[in-house]
Amino acid sequence: MKRFLMPLLLGLSLCAGQPADGLADQAGYEQWLKTRDRNTVDNAAVNGHSYAMIELGRCYIQAQAGCTLNHASGVALWEKAVAQGEGWLADELLLTIAEGSQVEQPEPGWSFHWSTLCKVAGVVREKGMENQLGGRATSYVGLCFLGGKGGIKEDPGYGLKMLETAAMRHKLADAAAILADIFYNGYYGFASNQPKSSHYARLAASLGHKAAPH
């Protein structure tokens, strides 16, 4: 694994990034919560009602409202809701997968399942939900496509674009450090570009990264 991928993967949960944009649909969900009948939510979720799937998923993920903790089932419900067009949820879904359950351990040595994370990344790209992501989630999508992780089709150009968005738009230090490393060493088929590497290294340092190259 490249030098600066590991800090991003293990450290992004501590980096705030900027909030996601385009949350208009969330207002509809919050309005629905005020009027829905809680006794009908489970059946509605089974029948594919997006808002019901979101509420039941949260119930499982957070073990609230009488639900037994079931992180995988909660994530699966949220995946379906996002696939049905609830793009405002994509950011929270990606972060939830990355952070994992506080009780259930996904994979030894990793904080999340690549296969699940990158499947959602594929939906985000397919449905054009990128602008609804914050910095951390944008970086996760970029990493999925950069190296073809989790079975997703590799697309280094798109992955690089997402990392650049995380670094430049969302001011994510780890994303800038990864870009500095990519251009310094010419990883993933990109030509070595010392001016670009230095640019991203300076950006990473200005954002507080302690290990950016040169």
C-alpha positions as a printed Julia matrix, in Angstrom:
214×3 Matrix{Float64}:
   0.0    0.0     0.0
   1.24   3.47   -0.9
   2.74   5.49    1.94
  -0.12   7.91    2.49
  -3.12   5.67    1.86
  -2.97   4.06    5.3
  -3.14   7.35    7.25
  -6.17   8.36    5.22
  -7.94   5.06    5.72
  -7.29   4.86    9.43
  -7.37   8.56   10.25
 -10.22  10.05    8.24
 -12.75   9.31   10.95
 -11.0   11.99   13.0
 -11.07  14.62   10.25
 -14.16  16.77   10.01
 -14.06  18.06    6.43
 -16.81  20.39    5.24
 -20.49  19.41    5.45
 -22.19  17.9     2.44
 -24.29  20.06    0.12
 -27.73  19.48   -1.39
 -29.68  18.21    1.61
 -33.11  19.36    0.39
 -34.52  15.81    0.41
 -33.55  15.46    4.03
 -36.16  18.05    4.91
 -38.8   15.79    3.38
 -37.6   12.88    5.49
 -37.65  14.97    8.65
 -41.18  16.14    7.87
 -42.24  12.53    7.31
 -40.85  11.58   10.72
 -43.26  14.02   12.37
 -46.35  12.44   10.86
 -45.57   8.76   10.29
 -47.08   5.94   12.34
 -44.18   4.13   14.0
 -46.15   0.87   13.97
 -46.19   0.85   10.18
 -42.52   1.6     9.59
 -41.23  -1.99    9.51
 -43.78  -3.11    6.91
 -43.23   0.04    4.87
 -39.48  -0.62    4.85
 -40.04  -4.21    3.68
 -42.16  -2.81    0.85
 -39.4   -0.46   -0.25
 -40.48   2.89    1.22
 -37.26   4.92    1.23
 -37.95   6.98    4.33
 -39.07   3.9     6.26
 -35.87   2.08    5.25
 -33.82   5.03    6.47
 -35.58   5.11    9.84
 -35.43   1.35   10.37
 -31.79   1.32    9.26
 -30.93   3.98   11.81
 -32.78   1.98   14.44
 -30.54  -1.04   13.73
 -27.31   0.93   13.4
 -27.82   2.86   16.62
 -29.7    0.13   18.53
 -32.47   2.58   19.38
 -36.27   2.53   19.63
 -36.29  -1.11   20.71
 -34.03  -2.4    17.92
 -31.25  -4.88   18.59
 -27.91  -3.71   17.2
 -27.51  -5.03   13.67
 -25.06  -2.83   11.8
 -25.07  -4.91    8.62
 -28.87  -4.9     8.33
 -29.02  -1.17    8.96
 -26.38  -0.46    6.33
 -28.17  -2.71    3.84
 -31.4   -0.75    4.31
 -29.57   2.54    3.8
 -27.89   1.15    0.68
 -31.32   0.44   -0.8
 -32.55   3.93    0.07
 -29.54   5.56   -1.59
 -29.95   3.33   -4.65
 -33.56   4.57   -4.85
 -32.31   8.15   -5.08
 -31.9    9.39   -1.51
 -28.57  11.0    -2.35
 -28.55  13.19    0.76
 -27.98  10.0     2.79
 -24.93   8.86    0.79
 -22.44  10.85    2.87
 -23.68   9.46    6.18
 -23.87   5.96    4.73
 -20.26   5.99    3.54
 -19.05   7.31    6.91
 -21.14   4.72    8.76
 -19.61   1.91    6.72
 -16.11   3.31    7.19
 -16.44   3.74   10.93
 -18.1    0.37   11.4
 -20.07  -0.82   14.36
 -18.77   0.0    17.81
 -19.47  -3.61   18.76
 -19.08  -5.66   15.58
 -15.59  -5.85   14.06
 -15.72  -6.0    10.24
 -12.28  -7.14    9.11
  -9.14  -7.65   11.22
  -6.77  -4.75   10.64
  -9.31  -2.59    8.81
 -12.0   -0.24   10.0
 -14.53  -1.09    7.29
 -15.51  -3.47    4.48
 -14.06  -2.37    1.15
 -16.66  -4.34   -0.79
 -19.61  -2.6     0.87
 -17.99   0.83    0.82
 -17.06   0.63   -2.84
 -20.45  -0.71   -3.88
 -21.95   2.48   -2.49
 -19.22   4.48   -4.21
 -20.37   2.95   -7.49
 -23.95   4.03   -6.85
 -22.78   7.54   -5.98
 -21.01   7.83   -9.3
 -23.78   6.21  -11.33
 -26.44   8.54   -9.93
 -24.3   11.68   -9.86
 -24.43  12.15   -6.08
 -20.86  13.41   -5.68
 -21.86  16.98   -4.79
 -23.84  15.68   -1.82
 -20.72  14.23   -0.17
 -18.46  15.8     2.41
 -14.68  15.54    2.34
 -14.19  12.19    4.02
 -16.8   10.4     1.92
 -15.42  12.0    -1.24
 -12.0   10.61   -0.38
 -13.41   7.13    0.17
 -15.06   7.2    -3.25
 -11.79   8.37   -4.78
  -9.81   5.57   -3.17
 -12.32   2.97   -4.35
 -11.89   3.99   -7.99
  -8.21   4.86   -7.78
  -7.17   1.29   -7.04
 -10.25  -0.67   -8.09
 -10.91  -1.72   -4.51
 -13.76  -3.94   -3.35
 -14.36  -5.35   -6.82
 -15.23  -1.98   -8.36
 -13.92  -1.24  -11.87
 -10.71   0.75  -11.63
 -10.82   4.32  -12.94
  -7.72   6.22  -11.75
  -8.74   9.44  -13.5
 -12.05   9.61  -11.69
 -10.45   8.52   -8.43
  -7.86  11.28   -8.73
 -10.57  13.84   -9.45
 -12.41  12.84   -6.29
  -9.26  13.1    -4.18
  -8.55  16.53   -5.67
 -12.08  17.59   -4.76
 -11.57  16.35   -1.2
  -8.3   18.25   -0.94
  -9.19  21.49   -2.71
 -12.89  21.93   -2.04
 -13.2   20.24    1.33
  -9.68  21.07    2.56
  -8.94  17.51    3.69
  -5.28  17.26    4.68
  -4.96  13.49    4.19
  -6.31  13.72    0.65
  -3.75  16.41   -0.17
  -0.96  14.25    1.25
  -2.03  11.27   -0.87
  -2.04  13.45   -3.98
   1.44  14.73   -3.13
   2.64  11.14   -2.86
   0.96  10.06   -6.11
   2.56  12.86   -8.12
   5.93  12.53   -6.39
   6.24   8.83   -7.21
   4.1    8.53  -10.34
   1.67   6.0    -8.83
  -1.43   4.5   -10.5
  -0.11   5.21  -13.99
   0.19   8.98  -13.52
   3.4   10.67  -14.61
   5.64  11.99  -11.88
   4.99  15.72  -11.54
   7.16  17.47   -8.98
   5.41  20.88   -9.15
   2.03  19.24   -8.5
   3.51  17.11   -5.75
   4.99  20.17   -4.06
   1.7   22.04   -4.41
  -0.25  19.31   -2.64
   2.47  18.79   -0.06
   2.3   22.48    0.87
  -1.49  22.28    1.01
  -1.36  19.21    3.25
   1.11  20.91    5.58
  -1.0   24.07    5.7
  -3.98  21.94    6.71
  -2.02  20.34    9.54
  -0.75  17.11    8.0
   2.45  16.01    9.73
   3.86  13.53    7.22
   3.36  15.0     3.75
   6.31  14.24    1.42
   9.06  16.9     1.25
